[in-house]
Amino acid sequence: MAQPNFLSGALSGAEQATGLPPAGVFSNPIGFVAPAILQSDQSPEVKQEMAYIAEQLAKDPMAMRLFCDRIYLLLQYDLQSQQESAYS
């Protein structure tokens, strides 16, 4: 399988990739949550790309760490934006 262009470099792809819409409903009761890939209404091509990215990250601990750090920063930014909106 050819490597998607946004995965070129160590983690430049994860930093440059635009976000996908949410994978599904996030209000599932505890214990009744299917994996995001099953909840997703994305096309099979997008699901295959997501699986490929997950596989590549699983093989490279440093890439996984950078990816997780980037997700953490994005969540922090989102939380800050929500708080600013709530108090404005």
C-alpha positions in Angstrom: 0.0 0.0 0.0 1.4 3.4 -0.9 2.1 5.8 1.9 -0.3 8.7 2.0 1.4 12.0 1.1 0.6 13.5 4.5 2.7 10.8 6.3 5.9 11.8 4.6 8.7 12.7 7.1 8.8 11.7 10.7 5.4 13.1 11.7 5.0 16.0 9.4 1.8 14.4 8.1 0.1 14.3 11.4 1.0 17.9 12.0 -0.2 19.0 8.5 -3.3 16.8 8.1 -6.6 18.5 8.4 -9.1 17.1 10.9 -11.8 14.7 9.9 -15.3 15.1 11.1 -16.2 13.3 14.3 -16.2 9.5 14.0 -19.6 9.1 15.6 -21.8 9.9 18.6 -19.6 10.5 21.7 -22.3 10.0 24.3 -22.2 6.2 24.5 -22.7 4.7 28.0 -19.6 3.2 29.6 -19.0 -0.4 28.5 -21.1 0.0 25.3 -18.6 1.8 23.1 -17.5 0.3 19.7 -14.2 1.3 18.3 -14.2 4.6 16.4 -13.5 2.8 13.1 -16.8 0.9 13.5 -18.8 4.1 14.5 -17.4 6.1 11.6 -19.6 6.8 8.7 -16.5 7.6 6.6 -15.9 6.0 3.2 -14.0 2.7 3.1 -11.0 4.6 1.6 -10.8 6.9 4.6 -11.2 4.0 7.0 -8.4 2.2 5.3 -6.2 5.3 5.5 -7.0 5.7 9.2 -6.0 2.0 9.8 -2.8 2.5 7.9 -1.9 5.6 9.9 -2.7 3.7 13.2 -0.5 0.8 12.0 2.4 3.1 11.2 2.1 4.9 14.6 2.0 1.6 16.4 5.3 0.6 14.8 7.1 3.9 15.8 7.1 4.8 19.5 8.6 8.3 18.8 6.0 9.1 16.1 3.3 7.9 18.5 4.6 10.2 21.2 4.7 13.1 18.8 1.2 12.3 17.6 -0.1 12.1 21.1 1.6 15.4 22.1 0.0 17.1 19.0 -3.5 15.7 19.9 -3.0 17.0 23.5 -2.1 20.4 22.2 -5.1 20.5 19.9 -7.4 19.4 22.8 -5.9 22.1 25.0 -6.4 24.7 22.3 -10.0 23.6 21.8 -10.8 23.7 25.5 -9.3 27.2 25.8 -11.4 28.4 22.8 -14.5 26.9 24.4 -13.8 28.6 27.7 -13.1 31.9 26.0 -16.4 31.6 24.1 -18.3 30.8 27.3 -16.9 33.8 29.2 -17.1 36.3 26.4 
